[in-house]
Amino acid sequence: MATIKHNYINDFENILTAGNEPNMTKEYNPLVACKLEKYLNPSQLKNHVLKSEKIQQLIDYYAQKQNTTTKDIRQQVHDILNEIGLDRNMAIIRWCGIAITAIGKRICKGIYVNKASMDKVKEGLGKNPVLYLPSHRSYMDFILMSYICFHYDIEIPGIAAGMDFHSMFAMGTMLRKTGAFFMRRSFSNDELYWDVFREYMYALVAAYHIGVEFFIEGTRSRNFKALVPKIGLLSMALLPYFTGEVSDITIVPVSVSYERVLEEQLFVYELLGVPKPKESTKGFFKALKIIDERFGKMYLDFGEPISVRDFMGEACGADRMKRAAIGAHLQKLNKKEIDLVKGLATEIIYQQQRRIVITTFNLVCLFYTSQYYNNISVNLDELSRGIVLLKEMFEEFGAHVATDVNCIKPEIMETVEIHSNILHFKQARLEVTQVPASQLAQEIDLKRLKAHSLSPRTMAVAVPSLTLQLYINPCLFWLARPGYVIIAALQLEKEQSSNVSVRNEASIANELCQRVEELDNIFKHEFIIESNREKEEFKRNLRFLENHGVLHITNGTISVNHNKLSHSILSAIAPFLCVYYQLAVTLNEILPAADSLEEVPIKKILKIMQQRIEKILNTTKTSQLLHVHPYCLALDNLNIAIHALVQGTYLQRNRETGNLRKTSDKLNDLERLLLGYCNLMPFKQYYYCNTLTSKL
């Protein structure tokens, strides 16, 4: 008897439906993350830290170092703990929850939580400390986590928050009383603060019962895709395990997905260089104007809990035995342990991305863009067929897609209406929503841009392209490596015409695999997909592309047949090829030869890069328009690409000044390689200048 395939999306329940919404007045008897013999309150936790052996030794050390009294240093430690420490006020938590329910019902179609994965998390609570590590795309992330924990009777974790919020009048106090603890963005120059914060984090994990939540990416991703994980907080949180203070720590990766991100417009402007607005209470209330807008559905899913002990295995067992004889106050992670933490951080990012929900609008943007790049317009029927095709592709990869093919057209119409600031239907065909240059000139102070002062005309070209790409980016976890395989195959196919040597199928597969690894190395800081599963993923992707008629390997040759799937996959990564290629061109133009000691500031590089791209975007010479996407203007992407080139030894960064210089001719070789990749793309255009001209 045939089995019915389980629909993963059916595991999600909308907690805002009538009768199911969180009851913020209920008696709250939550499951604790870790059962302890003695439970501390927030004030007792700070006192526990203040009296710890490590802090006592630090007080003596800094009193001697600063030539002052222990009383003075103790007061400094006390003040730091008061700045950092979380608090708990159930009345404030309840009122905040009531407000979230009211606002959520007004702006959202629903907050969907995976009930099955939540139940699995609850089953494992109480045994050992828990770290909740959500993806970070919006300030809504940590609000949602606390709200959902209350609804499902889980103790609200302590949440790491930046000092930006601490300084907000009234808001800082409110956040603290809902469980936030605060950390400075940078405290490397304040050794005492660093030591006190590390000890507070140690106690929060080892001696407190509520669990800890922080964002392993370190900041919101304005690109809507995963960032390279930051291991600072994670290393601190895992120290009690490495010292033997706790036998295990459970890590719960959390994936938060949005049909429409609340900060969408701000992110696009920030990518182009508009300074980020300073967090303030006034700004918060001003932002409440969003209650007049619609943001569709929000999804929250919990990944399979990770046991740190099982993940580390025997790799750190011997070191933990040695550490048992060392006082906790003397403990620091060694290089081997730091490498283990990095591997764990990468796995957490991987698991977060596996659970991201692909929305109908993600598919709309992907399919529409893949067609537009070949100057093909689409109507609702064509769009519907394309989205059904993409849904099947993503589900074959293992992704979770929230698209109901049984009512596909109403879903498309609804999500396009929600995103009418990006796309709209005109005469039954989908079009980009244009933003007049005059409007942008009024909204943005172009003189305050971080790099080059882009013109309103350029901004009008860039904004719609960047916004569309942002909603494609969540798909890149699934599309990057299949895209690498297609690019490698196109490259190999081109070389075959001038190479008469005969190869068998195995040698072609090996050659493809090597070229995919090369692309992986170039873009490993762009697409965070490392997982030690590369070989099996390559085989899966190769099989998928062969089964869907994109690749054919026969008689010792390989051929690529483009179709809607291949165009969709390549259209997702083509902007990144453009970014890296144009950056390589810019760097090779402005950086002196490798044998020169002259260095160039990064800010100057970013400014010149934006100037170059703006000039190309505004040219009428079609020959210059090749391999240029407005995404080449995005500062976050350029900074990531520069970091990748430094890590790949194409560039050398001066540790003191941050300035850059060439290390060898590798950068010239990279430019030629990337140009070859760009030339293989089956697209005619990458942006919307032709349709904008009349309205600029």
MARFI-796253 format. One record per residue (C-alpha): x, y, z; residue in one letter. Coordinates in steps of 0.001 Angstrom, whole numbers, plus 500000, padded with zeros to 6 digits. Each point is the difference from the previous one (the first is absolute). Layout:
<nodes>
<<X Y Z> "A">,
...
</nodes>
This chain:
<nodes>
<<500000 500000 500000> "M">,
<<501420 503391 499029> "A">,
<<500955 502286 502878> "T">,
<<498859 503616 500071> "I">,
<<502898 502441 500166> "K">,
<<499973 502072 503180> "H">,
<<499464 503727 499382> "N">,
<<502452 501664 502381> "Y">,
<<498192 503350 499851> "I">,
<<496936 498330 501557> "N">,
<<501983 499745 503260> "D">,
<<499774 503789 500385> "F">,
<<497163 501522 502004> "E">,
<<498913 503630 499950> "N">,
<<500093 501236 503585> "I">,
<<498060 503148 499077> "L">,
<<496818 498208 498942> "T">,
<<496963 500739 502140> "A">,
<<500019 497807 503085> "G">,
<<503635 498968 499507> "N">,
<<501733 503318 500708> "E">,
<<502329 500184 503031> "P">,
<<498141 500551 503258> "N">,
<<502228 502555 501679> "M">,
<<497957 499948 503224> "T">,
<<500324 496251 500593> "K">,
<<501840 498502 502953> "E">,
<<503581 499622 498824> "Y">,
<<501738 496820 501169> "N">,
<<502609 499507 497290> "P">,
<<502351 497131 499317> "L">,
<<503486 501064 501026> "V">,
<<502924 499451 497667> "A">,
<<502087 498384 502729> "C">,
<<498795 498603 503326> "K">,
<<502211 501080 502897> "L">,
<<500090 499343 503738> "E">,
<<499851 503724 500694> "K">,
<<498374 502625 497787> "Y">,
<<501364 503544 499955> "L">,
<<498097 503156 499163> "N">,
<<501642 502670 497781> "P">,
<<501354 501947 502969> "S">,
<<501438 496863 501583> "Q">,
<<501609 499084 496681> "L">,
<<501929 503284 499938> "K">,
<<501022 499476 503615> "N">,
<<501126 496458 499137> "H">,
<<502283 501435 497323> "V">,
<<501306 502760 502267> "L">,
<<501019 497446 502644> "K">,
<<501487 497464 497588> "S">,
<<503620 498911 500350> "E">,
<<500870 501391 496580> "K">,
<<498595 503459 500779> "I">,
<<501747 500128 503384> "Q">,
<<503330 499282 498334> "Q">,
<<499253 502532 497263> "L">,
<<499254 502685 502579> "I">,
<<503405 499425 501614> "D">,
<<501729 499915 496600> "Y">,
<<498463 503232 498676> "Y">,
<<500465 501832 503311> "A">,
<<503718 499288 499752> "Q">,
<<500146 500736 496258> "K">,
<<498155 503316 500299> "Q">,
<<501658 500901 503310> "N">,
<<496681 500441 501766> "T">,
<<498019 498349 502790> "T">,
<<498079 496735 499763> "T">,
<<496935 501939 501166> "K">,
<<500215 502233 496938> "D">,
<<500341 497045 497604> "I">,
<<497173 498142 501759> "R">,
<<497764 503023 499426> "Q">,
<<500962 500017 496305> "Q">,
<<499124 496301 499760> "V">,
<<496716 500671 501790> "H">,
<<499154 502783 497534> "D">,
<<500901 497820 497005> "I">,
<<497761 497198 501272> "L">,
<<497129 502455 500425> "N">,
<<500562 501163 496424> "E">,
<<500038 496424 498683> "I">,
<<497564 498097 502186> "G">,
<<496541 498810 498976> "L">,
<<496876 500428 502118> "D">,
<<496513 498518 500022> "R">,
<<496634 501711 500490> "N">,
<<497010 497856 499086> "M">,
<<497600 502953 499828> "A">,
<<502117 501641 497286> "I">,
<<500381 496679 498167> "I">,
<<496220 499516 499993> "R">,
<<499273 503535 498783> "W">,
<<502605 499660 497247> "C">,
<<498396 496720 498935> "G">,
<<496558 501599 499827> "I">,
<<501432 502783 497816> "A">,
<<501745 497494 497699> "I">,
<<496747 498061 499556> "T">,
<<498069 503163 499128> "A">,
<<502621 501308 497558> "I">,
<<500632 496534 498550> "G">,
<<496323 499502 499172> "K">,
<<499959 503354 498262> "R">,
<<503133 499698 497846> "I">,
<<500431 496222 499553> "C">,
<<497962 497282 498408> "K">,
<<501417 497702 502641> "G">,
<<502934 498977 502177> "I">,
<<500606 496365 499126> "Y">,
<<501923 497737 502385> "V">,
<<501060 496440 499267> "N">,
<<498128 498202 502782> "K">,
<<501770 496673 499380> "A">,
<<503491 501479 500312> "S">,
<<498916 502048 503029> "M">,
<<498786 496820 501726> "D">,
<<503377 498364 499349> "K">,
<<501782 502952 501618> "V">,
<<497718 499823 503043> "K">,
<<500699 496281 500408> "E">,
<<503707 500690 500475> "G">,
<<499700 502864 502498> "L">,
<<501124 499718 503609> "G">,
<<503059 497812 499451> "K">,
<<502758 502548 499377> "N">,
<<500544 503649 498998> "P">,
<<498387 501062 496715> "V">,
<<501157 502531 497407> "L">,
<<497317 501254 497598> "Y">,
<<501709 501309 496852> "L">,
<<497606 501607 497479> "P">,
<<500758 501277 496522> "S">,
<<499991 503800 499954> "H">,
<<498174 501883 497257> "R">,
<<497975 502485 502052> "S">,
<<499687 501574 503434> "Y">,
<<496791 497976 500182> "M">,
<<502068 496832 500504> "D">,
<<500656 500305 503724> "F">,
<<496525 501416 500655> "I">,
<<498450 496965 498298> "L">,
<<502164 497551 501955> "M">,
<<498926 501343 503402> "S">,
<<496360 500212 498908> "Y">,
<<499986 496426 498720> "I">,
<<501812 498620 503051> "C">,
<<497311 501525 502242> "F">,
<<497237 498562 497811> "H">,
<<501446 496475 500141> "Y">,
<<500839 500173 503730> "D">,
<<503773 500070 499620> "I">,
<<502102 502209 502260> "E">,
<<500841 503189 498083> "I">,
<<503778 499919 499454> "P">,
<<502481 502730 500778> "G">,
<<500464 501905 496746> "I">,
<<503250 501694 498970> "A">,
<<499266 503559 498821> "A">,
<<502231 502817 498767> "G">,
<<500611 503217 501907> "M">,
<<498061 501869 497295> "D">,
<<496837 498811 501741> "F">,
<<501394 500587 503495> "H">,
<<500257 503726 499297> "S">,
<<496410 500328 498745> "M">,
<<497910 501965 502497> "F">,
<<497590 497627 501817> "A">,
<<500441 497325 497318> "M">,
<<503318 498830 501452> "G">,
<<498404 499439 503395> "T">,
<<497018 498237 498459> "M">,
<<502225 497643 497997> "L">,
<<502123 499243 503066> "R">,
<<496903 499099 502006> "K">,
<<498899 497590 497270> "T">,
<<503288 498105 500245> "G">,
<<502544 501942 497937> "A">,
<<503599 500255 501145> "F">,
<<502155 502597 498310> "F">,
<<503410 499902 498386> "M">,
<<502162 502645 498415> "R">,
<<500674 499649 496298> "R">,
<<503727 500121 500609> "S">,
<<501778 499639 503293> "F">,
<<503367 498637 498919> "S">,
<<501753 503069 501439> "N">,
<<498273 499721 503379> "D">,
<<501495 496897 501575> "E">,
<<498028 500299 503237> "L">,
<<496681 500244 498155> "Y">,
<<500937 497008 497837> "W">,
<<500874 497872 503036> "D">,
<<496839 500967 501887> "V">,
<<497760 499366 496995> "F">,
<<501616 496613 499397> "R">,
<<499433 499007 503635> "E">,
<<496366 501151 499822> "Y">,
<<499462 497888 496882> "M">,
<<501700 497058 501725> "Y">,
<<497604 500283 502956> "A">,
<<496979 500514 497748> "L">,
<<500715 496618 498414> "V">,
<<501364 498028 502966> "A">,
<<498044 501397 502960> "A">,
<<496741 501333 498566> "Y">,
<<496971 498052 498842> "H">,
<<498295 501939 497199> "I">,
<<502215 499385 496970> "G">,
<<501813 502575 497872> "V">,
<<499094 501467 496614> "E">,
<<502333 501844 497662> "F">,
<<500595 500457 496293> "F">,
<<502995 498070 498757> "I">,
<<500219 502211 496899> "E">,
<<500663 502951 502309> "G">,
<<497733 502432 498179> "T">,
<<496940 500109 497767> "R">,
<<500718 498866 496469> "S">,
<<498918 502856 497762> "R">,
<<500398 497603 497074> "N">,
<<497466 497452 501364> "F">,
<<502627 497248 499735> "K">,
<<502236 498373 502584> "A">,
<<503117 501798 501198> "L">,
<<503295 498470 501082> "V">,
<<499423 499005 503655> "P">,
<<501643 501977 502793> "K">,
<<501340 497647 502657> "I">,
<<500701 502443 502850> "G">,
<<496766 499541 501962> "L">,
<<499790 496324 499090> "L">,
<<503518 499406 501350> "S">,
<<499063 501707 503266> "M">,
<<496772 498025 500270> "A">,
<<501788 496674 499430> "L">,
<<502773 500631 502519> "L">,
<<498058 498319 502861> "P">,
<<499948 496837 497882> "Y">,
<<503707 500124 499199> "F">,
<<500841 500567 503673> "T">,
<<497842 497068 501106> "G">,
<<497612 502221 501973> "E">,
<<497085 498532 498020> "V">,
<<499904 496571 498372> "S">,
<<498268 501182 496827> "D">,
<<498376 503012 498360> "I">,
<<497064 499796 497598> "T">,
<<499951 502340 497012> "I">,
<<496708 500702 498257> "V">,
<<500400 501585 496535> "P">,
<<496961 502156 499245> "V">,
<<498896 501129 496538> "S">,
<<497862 503115 499665> "V">,
<<498521 500749 496559> "S">,
<<497979 502978 498827> "Y">,
<<497747 500415 497008> "E">,
<<500896 503683 500251> "R">,
<<502714 501322 502322> "V">,
<<499013 503061 502026> "L">,
<<503308 501810 499337> "E">,
<<500022 499185 496281> "E">,
<<500280 503575 498673> "Q">,
<<502533 501045 502642> "L">,
<<502201 497040 499082> "F">,
<<500029 500884 496297> "V">,
<<500936 503595 500774> "Y">,
<<502700 498900 502460> "E">,
<<501500 497656 497397> "L">,
<<500389 502986 497680> "L">,
<<501723 502036 502709> "G">,
<<497209 501844 501806> "V">,
<<501041 500128 503693> "P">,
<<498047 497764 502350> "K">,
<<497564 502027 502157> "P">,
<<501035 500087 503640> "K">,
<<497766 497909 502254> "E">,
<<497883 502299 502157> "S">,
<<496667 499918 501767> "T">,
<<498777 502781 497698> "K">,
<<501075 497941 497006> "G">,
<<498200 496970 501421> "F">,
<<496687 501821 500258> "F">,
<<500537 501541 496567> "K">,
<<500505 496474 498657> "A">,
<<496565 499022 501319> "L">,
<<498615 501414 496755> "K">,
<<500559 496456 498692> "I">,
<<496709 499036 501643> "I">,
<<498341 501467 496913> "D">,
<<501885 497578 497730> "E">,
<<499734 496262 499359> "R">,
<<502877 497567 500465> "F">,
<<498450 496635 499241> "G">,
<<501085 496908 501904> "K">,
<<502860 499409 502416> "M">,
<<501418 496515 500586> "Y">,
<<502017 498655 502902> "L">,
<<501525 496528 500029> "D">,
<<502258 498249 502510> "F">,
<<502817 497847 498692> "G">,
<<501031 496636 501383> "E">,
<<501611 500695 503415> "P">,
<<503784 499584 499865> "I">,
<<501836 498397 502914> "S">,
<<503367 501745 500364> "V">,
<<501414 496859 501604> "R">,
<<498913 497825 497072> "D">,
<<501156 502537 497418> "F">,
<<503441 500394 501547> "M">,
<<500290 496252 500592> "G">,
<<503380 498759 501123> "E">,
<<501760 502941 498377> "A">,
<<500024 502001 503223> "C">,
<<499547 497225 502564> "G">,
<<503662 499839 501026> "A">,
<<500234 503793 500278> "D">,
<<496946 500088 502279> "R">,
<<501672 497452 502287> "M">,
<<503102 502204 500209> "K">,
<<497874 503072 500687> "R">,
<<498357 498338 502994> "A">,
<<503108 500774 502062> "A">,
<<500051 503704 499012> "I">,
<<497939 502622 501791> "G">,
<<497074 501354 498008> "A">,
<<501363 503537 500309> "H">,
<<503138 499015 498070> "L">,
<<498203 498349 497102> "Q">,
<<500307 501157 496389> "K">,
<<499313 498121 496783> "L">,
<<503013 498652 498144> "N">,
<<500409 499993 496207> "K">,
<<498651 496467 499629> "K">,
<<496865 500894 501947> "E">,
<<499530 503231 498033> "I">,
<<500131 497982 496762> "D">,
<<497340 497673 501425> "L">,
<<497835 503010 500874> "V">,
<<500400 501342 496443> "K">,
<<498863 496652 498612> "G">,
<<497000 500009 502330> "L">,
<<499120 503582 499019> "A">,
<<500048 499056 496312> "T">,
<<497738 497023 500704> "E">,
<<497552 502249 501865> "I">,
<<499795 502383 497018> "I">,
<<499511 496996 497715> "Y">,
<<497122 498670 502126> "Q">,
<<498388 503440 500209> "Q">,
<<499967 500278 496222> "Q">,
<<498584 496516 499493> "R">,
<<496911 501085 501941> "R">,
<<499442 503343 498293> "I">,
<<496542 500031 498399> "V">,
<<499971 500996 496327> "I">,
<<496952 502202 499412> "T">,
<<497975 500519 496849> "T">,
<<501511 503463 499626> "F">,
<<503529 498546 500059> "N">,
<<498959 497835 497051> "L">,
<<498284 502908 498229> "V">,
<<503194 502088 500191> "C">,
<<502191 497107 498887> "L">,
<<497891 499035 496994> "F">,
<<499204 503557 498941> "Y">,
<<503674 501014 500136> "T">,
<<501159 496940 498067> "S">,
<<497619 500967 497203> "Q">,
<<500703 503720 500129> "Y">,
<<503741 499416 499613> "Y">,
<<499124 498646 496548> "N">,
<<497590 502858 499285> "N">,
<<496950 497739 500324> "I">,
<<496872 501316 501713> "S">,
<<497630 497666 501850> "V">,
<<496258 499933 500612> "N">,
<<498177 498308 502859> "L">,
<<499626 496654 498212> "D">,
<<503697 499835 499085> "E">,
<<500978 501080 503491> "L">,
<<497774 497319 501536> "S">,
<<501568 497252 497911> "R">,
<<503479 501268 500803> "G">,
<<499346 500076 503733> "I">,
<<498601 496461 500003> "V">,
<<503180 498905 498203> "L">,
<<502217 501789 502542> "L">,
<<498052 498628 502961> "K">,
<<500585 496462 498721> "E">,
<<503703 500755 499532> "M">,
<<500472 501370 503518> "F">,
<<498087 497137 501577> "E">,
<<502164 497539 498083> "E">,
<<503025 501730 501543> "F">,
<<498394 499606 503451> "G">,
<<498768 503565 500552> "A">,
<<496720 500937 501688> "H">,
<<497764 502050 497692> "V">,
<<496874 501767 501261> "A">,
<<498172 500055 496668> "T">,
<<496669 498277 499458> "D">,
<<499881 498967 496331> "V">,
<<496252 499379 500313> "N">,
<<499375 503742 500325> "C">,
<<503149 501297 498358> "I">,
<<498518 502999 498174> "K">,
<<498265 501544 503045> "P">,
<<503229 499488 501983> "E">,
<<502028 501798 497347> "I">,
<<497519 502879 499811> "M">,
<<499974 500349 503785> "E">,
<<503781 499936 500479> "T">,
<<500557 502450 497119> "V">,
<<497463 502303 501648> "E">,
<<501918 499755 503305> "I">,
<<503184 500912 498103> "H">,
<<498408 502577 497696> "S">,
<<502920 502311 500771> "N">,
<<502196 497514 498064> "I">,
<<497804 498334 497342> "L">,
<<496533 500501 498566> "H">,
<<497816 498751 497170> "F">,
<<499421 502361 497097> "K">,
<<497825 498910 497106> "Q">,
<<500185 496439 501355> "A">,
<<503814 499912 499924> "R">,
<<502352 500227 502972> "L">,
<<502143 503127 500189> "E">,
<<502479 501622 502363> "V">,
<<498558 502837 502072> "T">,
<<502097 503024 499136> "Q">,
<<501087 502583 502546> "V">,
<<500390 503425 498344> "P">,
<<503422 501574 500416> "A">,
<<498336 503181 501261> "S">,
<<498384 498058 502859> "Q">,
<<503321 498410 500985> "L">,
<<501665 503412 499938> "A">,
<<497467 501167 502598> "Q">,
<<500192 496876 502192> "E">,
<<503795 499653 500110> "I">,
<<502696 502503 500890> "D">,
<<502366 498972 497201> "L">,
<<502829 502080 501490> "K">,
<<500120 497701 503044> "R">,
<<500590 496754 498099> "L">,
<<502864 497962 501467> "K">,
<<502002 499564 496801> "A">,
<<499239 501727 496677> "H">,
<<497101 502466 499797> "S">,
<<497816 498084 497571> "L">,
<<497655 502047 497828> "S">,
<<496209 499704 500378> "P">,
<<499917 498463 496511> "R">,
<<502435 497264 501053> "T">,
<<498062 499367 503202> "M">,
<<496808 499660 497952> "A">,
<<501665 497320 497874> "V">,
<<501582 498212 502974> "A">,
<<497180 499887 502556> "V">,
<<497594 497642 498145> "P">,
<<502825 497685 498896> "S">,
<<501431 499716 503507> "L">,
<<496590 499478 501584> "T">,
<<499175 497157 497614> "L">,
<<503367 498356 500670> "Q">,
<<499461 500190 503765> "L">,
<<496959 497748 499664> "Y">,
<<501909 497608 497746> "I">,
<<502897 499695 502455> "N">,
<<498268 497656 502497> "P">,
<<499907 497463 497147> "C">,
<<503786 500059 499526> "L">,
<<500630 497350 502639> "F">,
<<498353 497554 497606> "W">,
<<501072 501543 496682> "L">,
<<503663 501000 500369> "A">,
<<501545 496568 499551> "R">,
<<497696 498843 497172> "P">,
<<500938 503308 498375> "G">,
<<503688 499197 500421> "Y">,
<<499456 496660 498247> "V">,
<<498295 501701 497034> "I">,
<<502761 502626 499729> "I">,
<<502701 497321 500183> "A">,
<<498165 497983 497339> "A">,
<<499691 503039 497718> "L">,
<<503710 500638 500420> "Q">,
<<500855 496380 499263> "L">,
<<497657 499917 496995> "E">,
<<501719 503062 498545> "K">,
<<503445 498452 500457> "E">,
<<498906 496768 498303> "Q">,
<<499752 501681 496602> "S">,
<<503766 500567 499951> "S">,
<<501002 496831 501846> "N">,
<<499813 496699 498143> "V">,
<<501017 497799 502938> "S">,
<<497446 497322 500883> "V">,
<<498674 499851 503564> "R">,
<<497733 497548 501716> "N">,
<<497031 500941 502156> "E">,
<<501946 499591 503253> "A">,
<<502804 502336 498917> "S">,
<<497472 502645 498922> "I">,
<<498281 499753 503389> "A">,
<<503363 500357 501764> "N">,
<<500868 503047 497891> "E">,
<<496626 501564 500789> "L">,
<<500488 499311 503708> "C">,
<<503401 501728 500009> "Q">,
<<498594 503085 498290> "R">,
<<497067 500106 502422> "V">,
<<502526 499939 502858> "E">,
<<501786 502948 498377> "E">,
<<496747 501986 499893> "L">,
<<499248 498926 503561> "D">,
<<503323 501453 501138> "N">,
<<499419 503304 498215> "I">,
<<496496 500485 501429> "F">,
<<500294 498207 503356> "K">,
<<499554 503269 501927> "H">,
<<497031 500959 497820> "E">,
<<497952 496808 500185> "F">,
<<500385 498378 503416> "I">,
<<499367 496418 498924> "I">,
<<503069 498155 501291> "E">,
<<498907 496832 501777> "S">,
<<502433 497125 499354> "N">,
<<497271 498649 497691> "R">,
<<501495 501428 496807> "E">,
<<500654 496703 498195> "K">,
<<496512 498614 500526> "E">,
<<498435 503359 499085> "E">,
<<502014 500087 496769> "F">,
<<498710 496552 499041> "K">,
<<496439 501018 500862> "R">,
<<500214 503218 497971> "N">,
<<501573 498260 497005> "L">,
<<497283 497351 500064> "R">,
<<497281 502664 500309> "F">,
<<501299 501995 497022> "L">,
<<500303 496874 497867> "E">,
<<496503 498815 500944> "N">,
<<498525 503386 499046> "H">,
<<501723 500173 496635> "G">,
<<502426 502807 500826> "V">,
<<503164 497885 499728> "L">,
<<500792 497093 497700> "H">,
<<503174 497936 500340> "I">,
<<500340 497519 497133> "T">,
<<502851 498539 497975> "N">,
<<502615 501887 501984> "G">,
<<498438 503427 499452> "T">,
<<497804 502312 502034> "I">,
<<497287 502300 498685> "S">,
<<497805 502600 501688> "V">,
<<496412 500549 498889> "N">,
<<498514 503125 501534> "H">,
<<496407 499954 501206> "N">,
<<497923 501865 502573> "K">,
<<501674 498148 502880> "L">,
<<503552 500760 498879> "S">,
<<499112 503648 499346> "H">,
<<498418 500321 503453> "S">,
<<503010 498438 501734> "I">,
<<502544 502112 498113> "L">,
<<497997 503219 500362> "S">,
<<500256 499675 503788> "A">,
<<503809 499970 500029> "I">,
<<500763 502147 496923> "A">,
<<499924 503263 502031> "P">,
<<502738 498624 502263> "F">,
<<502163 499093 497018> "L">,
<<499571 503605 498843> "C">,
<<500935 501381 503432> "V">,
<<503197 497959 500298> "Y">,
<<501004 500605 496383> "Y">,
<<499452 503766 500140> "Q">,
<<501783 500208 503357> "L">,
<<502987 498118 498561> "A">,
<<500062 502419 497036> "V">,
<<499865 503004 502337> "T">,
<<502739 498663 502271> "L">,
<<502278 499187 497086> "N">,
<<499513 503535 498678> "E">,
<<500732 501889 503214> "I">,
<<502370 497791 502009> "L">,
<<503717 500284 499219> "P">,
<<501931 496939 498855> "A">,
<<500671 497255 502519> "A">,
<<503636 501055 500449> "D">,
<<498877 503448 501179> "S">,
<<499501 500709 503703> "L">,
<<497339 502621 499305> "E">,
<<496646 499311 501661> "E">,
<<496487 501279 499296> "V">,
<<497263 500607 502626> "P">,
<<496892 497827 499695> "I">,
<<497744 503062 500072> "K">,
<<501764 501355 496899> "K">,
<<499573 496648 498241> "I">,
<<496266 499958 500763> "L">,
<<499591 503559 498754> "K">,
<<501861 499367 496744> "I">,
<<498092 496744 499474> "M">,
<<496645 501771 500356> "Q">,
<<501178 502804 497694> "Q">,
<<501009 497456 497328> "R">,
<<496744 498082 500221> "I">,
<<497888 503164 499957> "E">,
<<501770 501147 496841> "K">,
<<499351 496648 498316> "I">,
<<496352 499887 501100> "L">,
<<499399 503402 498442> "N">,
<<501793 499323 496730> "T">,
<<498186 499519 496703> "T">,
<<502719 497738 498605> "K">,
<<498570 496506 500179> "T">,
<<503462 498435 499761> "S">,
<<500821 501428 503438> "Q">,
<<496837 498655 501610> "L">,
<<501205 496395 500034> "L">,
<<500648 498414 503374> "H">,
<<498657 502957 502001> "V">,
<<497202 499652 502519> "H">,
<<498843 502763 502376> "P">,
<<500903 497575 502792> "Y">,
<<503600 501090 499270> "C">,
<<499107 503202 501894> "L">,
<<499055 498166 503225> "A">,
<<502574 500861 502667> "L">,
<<499343 496943 502169> "D">,
<<500691 497736 497038> "N">,
<<503136 501884 499075> "L">,
<<501322 499756 503553> "N">,
<<499272 496262 500082> "I">,
<<501742 499560 496643> "A">,
<<503035 501991 501162> "I">,
<<500200 497854 503137> "H">,
<<499804 496879 497821> "A">,
<<502853 501260 497816> "L">,
<<502116 500684 503084> "V">,
<<499276 496527 501374> "Q">,
<<500833 498518 496601> "G">,
<<503365 501880 500006> "T">,
<<499106 502010 496895> "Y">,
<<500397 503078 502205> "L">,
<<501912 500845 503150> "Q">,
<<498441 502136 502718> "R">,
<<502123 502167 502280> "N">,
<<498942 498999 503525> "R">,
<<500603 503470 501394> "E">,
<<498450 502181 497290> "T">,
<<497693 497532 498244> "G">,
<<501375 501161 496638> "N">,
<<500439 497550 497128> "L">,
<<502645 499073 497470> "R">,
<<500555 497225 497465> "K">,
<<501945 496939 501060> "T">,
<<500750 498560 496553> "S">,
<<498576 499725 496490> "D">,
<<497257 497696 501330> "K">,
<<497491 502854 499784> "L">,
<<500624 500388 496256> "N">,
<<499457 496261 499568> "D">,
<<496779 500238 502011> "L">,
<<498719 502828 497809> "E">,
<<500542 497885 496874> "R">,
<<498362 496977 501631> "L">,
<<496936 501998 501088> "L">,
<<499697 501624 496582> "L">,
<<499892 496514 498509> "G">,
<<497208 499032 502413> "Y">,
<<498048 503192 499223> "C">,
<<500280 499369 496267> "N">,
<<498366 496598 500520> "L">,
<<496813 501494 501461> "M">,
<<497008 499633 497622> "P">,
<<498592 503472 500753> "F">,
<<499631 503218 498011> "K">,
<<499495 502609 502738> "Q">,
<<500049 500306 503780> "Y">,
<<498065 503122 500875> "Y">,
<<497044 502179 499216> "Y">,
<<501526 503095 498403> "C">,
<<497988 499736 496772> "N">,
<<496646 500075 501748> "T">,
<<501070 502739 502401> "L">,
<<501294 502529 497503> "T">,
<<496657 501606 499283> "S">,
<<499249 500648 503651> "K">,
<<503374 501241 501192> "L">,
</nodes>
